[in-house]
């Protein structure tokens, strides 16, 4: 069994990365409830277990990766046995010295084996090397496995955007303060 390698993405990785199944399966969702009373708005989330697992499509066009990857600030690929099995794409945004994780995708056969944590660590190290102060991870409210990964990795819920994606799904934002 070969070791996992994380390295900057090269153009020859893109075909394989676009071919990865970007969808995910979830047995729960973070349900948004908004209450409006006398000028006040309260938004709460609660994890709701579903009666059966659902297949959730990826919220971005992963075939656009071939065109979009050059506009990313950094992109890392996870390699195992010589094959790309996952990637993370990062974008420096704004004057607040923030790096956004735009994509974090792992091949289905390699999920829950530490690949996502290794990619997040590489992304964090890169952001810290450039003196950024915050890393933000965007997640669909239906992607409870990614929410749990964010929490396990030291990210804290910092906001949401209702109807953020083309399919009108809610986006959740998790932030991690960097050293």
HUZITA-V692100 format. One record per backbone hydrogen bond with DSSP energy under -1.0 kcal/mol. CO is the residue of the C=O (numbers start at 1). NH is the residue of the N-H. E is the energy in kcal/mol with one decimal. If there is no record, write none. Layout:
co:CO nh:NH e:E
co:CO nh:NH e:E
//
This chain:
co:5 nh:79 e:-3.3
co:7 nh:77 e:-3.3
co:10 nh:13 e:-2.3
co:11 nh:14 e:-1.1
co:13 nh:17 e:-2.4
co:14 nh:18 e:-2.8
co:15 nh:19 e:-1.2
co:24 nh:56 e:-3.8
co:26 nh:54 e:-2.8
co:27 nh:50 e:-2.7
co:29 nh:48 e:-3.1
co:31 nh:46 e:-1.5
co:33 nh:44 e:-2.6
co:35 nh:42 e:-2.9
co:37 nh:40 e:-3.0
co:40 nh:37 e:-2.5
co:42 nh:35 e:-2.9
co:44 nh:33 e:-2.7
co:46 nh:31 e:-3.0
co:48 nh:29 e:-2.0
co:54 nh:26 e:-2.3
co:56 nh:24 e:-2.1
co:60 nh:62 e:-1.1
co:61 nh:64 e:-1.4
co:64 nh:67 e:-1.1
co:64 nh:68 e:-2.9
co:65 nh:69 e:-2.3
co:68 nh:71 e:-1.9
co:69 nh:72 e:-1.1
co:74 nh:90 e:-3.2
co:75 nh:9 e:-2.8
co:76 nh:88 e:-2.0
co:77 nh:7 e:-2.2
co:78 nh:85 e:-3.1
co:79 nh:5 e:-2.6
co:80 nh:83 e:-2.1
co:83 nh:80 e:-2.5
co:85 nh:107 e:-3.5
co:86 nh:78 e:-2.7
co:87 nh:105 e:-2.4
co:88 nh:76 e:-2.2
co:89 nh:102 e:-2.0
co:89 nh:103 e:-1.2
co:90 nh:73 e:-1.9
co:90 nh:74 e:-1.5
co:91 nh:100 e:-2.9
co:93 nh:98 e:-1.1
co:97 nh:133 e:-2.3
co:97 nh:134 e:-1.4
co:98 nh:93 e:-2.6
co:99 nh:136 e:-2.7
co:100 nh:91 e:-2.0
co:101 nh:138 e:-1.1
co:103 nh:89 e:-2.0
co:105 nh:87 e:-2.4
co:107 nh:110 e:-2.1
co:108 nh:111 e:-1.2
co:114 nh:118 e:-2.1
co:115 nh:119 e:-2.5
co:116 nh:120 e:-2.7
co:117 nh:121 e:-2.3
co:118 nh:122 e:-2.0
co:119 nh:123 e:-2.5
co:120 nh:124 e:-2.7
co:121 nh:125 e:-2.6
co:122 nh:126 e:-2.2
co:123 nh:127 e:-2.4
co:124 nh:128 e:-2.8
co:125 nh:129 e:-2.2
co:127 nh:132 e:-2.4
co:128 nh:131 e:-1.9
co:133 nh:178 e:-2.7
co:134 nh:99 e:-2.6
co:135 nh:176 e:-2.3
co:136 nh:101 e:-3.3
co:137 nh:174 e:-2.4
co:139 nh:172 e:-3.5
co:140 nh:143 e:-1.6
co:141 nh:30 e:-2.6
co:142 nh:144 e:-1.4
co:143 nh:147 e:-1.9
co:144 nh:148 e:-2.7
co:145 nh:149 e:-1.9
co:146 nh:150 e:-2.6
co:147 nh:151 e:-2.4
co:148 nh:152 e:-2.6
co:149 nh:153 e:-1.8
co:150 nh:155 e:-2.7
co:151 nh:154 e:-1.4
co:156 nh:175 e:-2.8
co:159 nh:173 e:-3.0
co:161 nh:171 e:-2.3
co:165 nh:168 e:-2.4
co:169 nh:164 e:-1.2
co:169 nh:165 e:-1.5
co:170 nh:141 e:-2.0
co:171 nh:161 e:-2.2
co:172 nh:139 e:-2.7
co:173 nh:158 e:-3.3
co:173 nh:159 e:-1.0
co:174 nh:137 e:-3.2
co:175 nh:156 e:-2.9
co:176 nh:135 e:-2.4
//
